Amino acid sequence: MESATPADAPVNRPRRRILALALALAGSPARATVSYPDVRPGPPLAFPLDEGAHPAFRNEWWYVTGWLRDVQARDFGFQVTFFRNRPGVAESSTSRFAPKQLLFAHAALANPEWSRLHFDQRAAREGFGLAAASTVRTDVHIGDWSLTQDGSQYAAHIRARSFAIDLVLDAGTPVLLQGDRGVSRKGPDPIDASYYYSQPQLAVSGKLAFDKRTRAVSGVAWLDHEWSSRYLPEGAVGGDWTGINFDDGGALMAFLIRDARGGALWAGGAWRDRQRVSRVLTPADVDFAPQRHWRSPRTGIEYPVSFQLRAGEVEVTLEPLFPDQELDARAGVGTVYWEGAMRAMSGGRAAGRGYLELTGYGEPLRI
């Protein structure tokens, strides 16, 4: 079996041209009349309303990652992400074909037996019953790909070309607000920020299908919901991010935004211990020290796939489930990055499981 690539992902050519044109216009001077709202400190996020889409903002995503285990005690990593983009074109048009809201989705399965990530993606304009993101609750879909919410329970359904994901995710802990009551700074200027909350320690059960077999699985997952109009500060090329579910019930999110020289332009995160006491992490609290690199045989990009992470009082080593977890999404959101399942090690022993995302190691990330 071959992993899905952007060239054979199920997005037809006419739709690709429409999306490519909309994205090109969104980044051009011709988009002068669009006014996106800024992220500002104020009242904390409100639930359940803020679990839905925020279509006035430029970018938004619902991002689910986790570890699964089957009855043979084999481990897998999975990722399901839905993106919403307001490109800022044709906003005065009354045509139902106007690409006022674009939706993208990525799904990936990490199986150590393959030694390579299997990945698929979808893209569509919102509308016509084919794609939508509800403003009332988490309910986003593109065709038969969906992420929906009912109270404290989520459901993810993905029909990729080489695998299928059908999972139920139960939230047994409260949401973890990032930054200042849900406003997460991304740079020295406070306007470079996102609204951001996480739902760690999701108990997962369901099925994975691949290699002509369906497997019952269970595990633990992490959900991020984030929206912004100005995500990266000037001079930023990419970032390192991790979300870790610790075996004792704790949870950690840490990120570092890099400049063109690879230095730290900004950093932050949040830590919640097993007693559910939370702490906001400042730039001085976070350090990602690379330990080992891997070079992609397809793109030639070199990624630091192992780190010594310091996040406040937490110090762990991040080790990938396997090195080749590169995700080529140039046909969708226009970038190549590394996003993979990893273990958090402490004292030579596994202390938690999570995901690591590495962006901007090839071309600069543009959000």
Protein Blocks (a to p, Z undefined) as FASTA:
>chain_A
ZZddfklpccdfklmmmmmmmmmmmmpmklmmbccdddddddddddfklmmccfkbmbdc
dddddddddfkopacddddddddddehpaklpcbfkbcfbccddddddddfklopacddd
ddddeeehlaccdfkbccddehjbccddehjaccdddddfkbccddddddfbdcddehjh
hiacfbfblklccdddddehiaceddddeehiacdddddddddddddfblbcghiabdcd
dddddfkopacdddddddfkopafbdcdddddfkopacdddfklpccddfbdcddfklop
acdfbdcddehjbccddddfbfblcccfklmnopacddddddddeehiafbdcddddehk
lcccdZZ
